[in-house]
């Protein structure tokens, strides 16, 4: 659903996306 937005923002918010992905991964890793 948010693939288009993420894909477009990937170039602009490259660092933000990485941070968000890392944070989400940590949350998922630790239930």
Gaussian input, Z-matrix of N, CA and C with variables (Angstrom, degrees):
# hf/3-21g

backbone

0 1
 N
 C     1     B1
 C     2     B2     1     A1
 N     3     B3     2     A2     1     D1
 C     4     B4     3     A3     2     D2
 C     5     B5     4     A4     3     D3
 N     6     B6     5     A5     4     D4
 C     7     B7     6     A6     5     D5
 C     8     B8     7     A7     6     D6
 N     9     B9     8     A8     7     D7
 C    10    B10     9     A9     8     D8
 C    11    B11    10    A10     9     D9
 N    12    B12    11    A11    10    D10
 C    13    B13    12    A12    11    D11
 C    14    B14    13    A13    12    D12
 N    15    B15    14    A14    13    D13
 C    16    B16    15    A15    14    D14
 C    17    B17    16    A16    15    D15
 N    18    B18    17    A17    16    D16
 C    19    B19    18    A18    17    D17
 C    20    B20    19    A19    18    D18
 N    21    B21    20    A20    19    D19
 C    22    B22    21    A21    20    D20
 C    23    B23    22    A22    21    D21
 N    24    B24    23    A23    22    D22
 C    25    B25    24    A24    23    D23
 C    26    B26    25    A25    24    D24
 N    27    B27    26    A26    25    D25
 C    28    B28    27    A27    26    D26
 C    29    B29    28    A28    27    D27
 N    30    B30    29    A29    28    D28
 C    31    B31    30    A30    29    D29
 C    32    B32    31    A31    30    D30
 N    33    B33    32    A32    31    D31
 C    34    B34    33    A33    32    D32
 C    35    B35    34    A34    33    D33
 N    36    B36    35    A35    34    D34
 C    37    B37    36    A36    35    D35
 C    38    B38    37    A37    36    D36
 N    39    B39    38    A38    37    D37
 C    40    B40    39    A39    38    D38
 C    41    B41    40    A40    39    D39
 N    42    B42    41    A41    40    D40
 C    43    B43    42    A42    41    D41
 C    44    B44    43    A43    42    D42
 N    45    B45    44    A44    43    D43
 C    46    B46    45    A45    44    D44
 C    47    B47    46    A46    45    D45
 N    48    B48    47    A47    46    D46
 C    49    B49    48    A48    47    D47
 C    50    B50    49    A49    48    D48
 N    51    B51    50    A50    49    D49
 C    52    B52    51    A51    50    D50
 C    53    B53    52    A52    51    D51
 N    54    B54    53    A53    52    D52
 C    55    B55    54    A54    53    D53
 C    56    B56    55    A55    54    D54
 N    57    B57    56    A56    55    D55
 C    58    B58    57    A57    56    D56
 C    59    B59    58    A58    57    D57
 N    60    B60    59    A59    58    D58
 C    61    B61    60    A60    59    D59
 C    62    B62    61    A61    60    D60
 N    63    B63    62    A62    61    D61
 C    64    B64    63    A63    62    D62
 C    65    B65    64    A64    63    D63
 N    66    B66    65    A65    64    D64
 C    67    B67    66    A66    65    D65
 C    68    B68    67    A67    66    D66
 N    69    B69    68    A68    67    D67
 C    70    B70    69    A69    68    D68
 C    71    B71    70    A70    69    D69
 N    72    B72    71    A71    70    D70
 C    73    B73    72    A72    71    D71
 C    74    B74    73    A73    72    D72
 N    75    B75    74    A74    73    D73
 C    76    B76    75    A75    74    D74
 C    77    B77    76    A76    75    D75
 N    78    B78    77    A77    76    D76
 C    79    B79    78    A78    77    D77
 C    80    B80    79    A79    78    D78
 N    81    B81    80    A80    79    D79
 C    82    B82    81    A81    80    D80
 C    83    B83    82    A82    81    D81
 N    84    B84    83    A83    82    D82
 C    85    B85    84    A84    83    D83
 C    86    B86    85    A85    84    D84
 N    87    B87    86    A86    85    D85
 C    88    B88    87    A87    86    D86
 C    89    B89    88    A88    87    D87
 N    90    B90    89    A89    88    D88
 C    91    B91    90    A90    89    D89
 C    92    B92    91    A91    90    D90

   B1=1.4682
   B2=1.5232
   B3=1.3298
   B4=1.4641
   B5=1.5146
   B6=1.3281
   B7=1.4650
   B8=1.5172
   B9=1.3387
   B10=1.4651
   B11=1.5250
   B12=1.3195
   B13=1.4637
   B14=1.5251
   B15=1.3279
   B16=1.4647
   B17=1.5208
   B18=1.3320
   B19=1.4602
   B20=1.5211
   B21=1.3486
   B22=1.4651
   B23=1.5237
   B24=1.3077
   B25=1.4574
   B26=1.5224
   B27=1.3267
   B28=1.4621
   B29=1.5230
   B30=1.3321
   B31=1.4585
   B32=1.5165
   B33=1.3346
   B34=1.4669
   B35=1.5237
   B36=1.3198
   B37=1.4687
   B38=1.5170
   B39=1.3181
   B40=1.4611
   B41=1.5307
   B42=1.3137
   B43=1.4608
   B44=1.5164
   B45=1.3416
   B46=1.4648
   B47=1.5268
   B48=1.3504
   B49=1.4686
   B50=1.5201
   B51=1.3265
   B52=1.4596
   B53=1.5315
   B54=1.3280
   B55=1.4667
   B56=1.5227
   B57=1.3421
   B58=1.4655
   B59=1.5221
   B60=1.3237
   B61=1.4653
   B62=1.5239
   B63=1.3306
   B64=1.4611
   B65=1.5263
   B66=1.3301
   B67=1.4676
   B68=1.5183
   B69=1.3345
   B70=1.4670
   B71=1.5207
   B72=1.3230
   B73=1.4658
   B74=1.5282
   B75=1.3240
   B76=1.4658
   B77=1.5249
   B78=1.3501
   B79=1.4661
   B80=1.5287
   B81=1.3325
   B82=1.4686
   B83=1.5279
   B84=1.3208
   B85=1.4611
   B86=1.5296
   B87=1.3344
   B88=1.4645
   B89=1.5231
   B90=1.3202
   B91=1.4681
   B92=1.5346
   A1=108.79
   A2=116.91
   A3=120.61
   A4=112.06
   A5=115.72
   A6=118.99
   A7=109.97
   A8=116.37
   A9=120.38
   A10=110.21
   A11=116.90
   A12=120.71
   A13=109.39
   A14=116.44
   A15=120.05
   A16=110.61
   A17=115.64
   A18=119.57
   A19=110.36
   A20=116.14
   A21=119.23
   A22=110.55
   A23=116.78
   A24=120.76
   A25=111.32
   A26=116.52
   A27=120.36
   A28=110.43
   A29=116.86
   A30=120.72
   A31=111.28
   A32=116.74
   A33=119.97
   A34=110.61
   A35=116.56
   A36=120.06
   A37=109.55
   A38=115.25
   A39=119.82
   A40=109.77
   A41=116.71
   A42=120.42
   A43=111.14
   A44=116.29
   A45=120.14
   A46=110.32
   A47=115.10
   A48=118.91
   A49=110.20
   A50=115.80
   A51=120.00
   A52=109.76
   A53=116.06
   A54=120.17
   A55=109.87
   A56=116.19
   A57=120.06
   A58=110.20
   A59=116.49
   A60=120.30
   A61=109.85
   A62=116.52
   A63=120.05
   A64=109.93
   A65=116.26
   A66=120.01
   A67=110.99
   A68=116.12
   A69=119.87
   A70=110.12
   A71=116.33
   A72=120.25
   A73=109.52
   A74=116.27
   A75=119.88
   A76=109.69
   A77=116.37
   A78=120.25
   A79=109.78
   A80=116.00
   A81=119.87
   A82=109.49
   A83=115.63
   A84=119.55
   A85=109.93
   A86=116.56
   A87=120.00
   A88=108.65
   A89=118.93
   A90=122.77
   A91=111.81
   D1=-50.49
   D2=-178.97
   D3=-96.54
   D4=24.21
   D5=-178.77
   D6=-70.20
   D7=-42.94
   D8=-178.95
   D9=-60.77
   D10=-48.82
   D11=-178.50
   D12=-62.12
   D13=-47.46
   D14=-179.63
   D15=-61.23
   D16=-42.69
   D17=-177.46
   D18=-62.54
   D19=-43.47
   D20=-179.61
   D21=-69.69
   D22=-40.46
   D23=-178.83
   D24=-75.39
   D25=-14.74
   D26=-178.42
   D27=-54.18
   D28=-41.30
   D29=-179.38
   D30=-72.41
   D31=-41.51
   D32=-176.98
   D33=-78.06
   D34=-52.81
   D35=-177.89
   D36=-103.26
   D37=56.41
   D38=-179.43
   D39=-63.70
   D40=-49.83
   D41=-179.72
   D42=-64.24
   D43=-44.54
   D44=-178.94
   D45=-59.20
   D46=-44.01
   D47=-179.28
   D48=-60.49
   D49=-42.96
   D50=-179.11
   D51=-61.56
   D52=-44.57
   D53=-179.79
   D54=-63.03
   D55=-45.33
   D56=-179.70
   D57=-61.09
   D58=-45.29
   D59=-179.31
   D60=-61.02
   D61=-42.60
   D62=-179.38
   D63=-64.40
   D64=-45.99
   D65=179.46
   D66=-59.84
   D67=-45.52
   D68=-179.69
   D69=-62.60
   D70=-42.74
   D71=-179.27
   D72=-60.33
   D73=-41.87
   D74=-179.57
   D75=-63.61
   D76=-44.08
   D77=-179.28
   D78=-62.01
   D79=-44.54
   D80=-179.09
   D81=-66.39
   D82=-38.95
   D83=-178.82
   D84=-65.06
   D85=-34.52
   D86=-179.68
   D87=-112.41
   D88=97.28
   D89=-178.22
   D90=-66.30

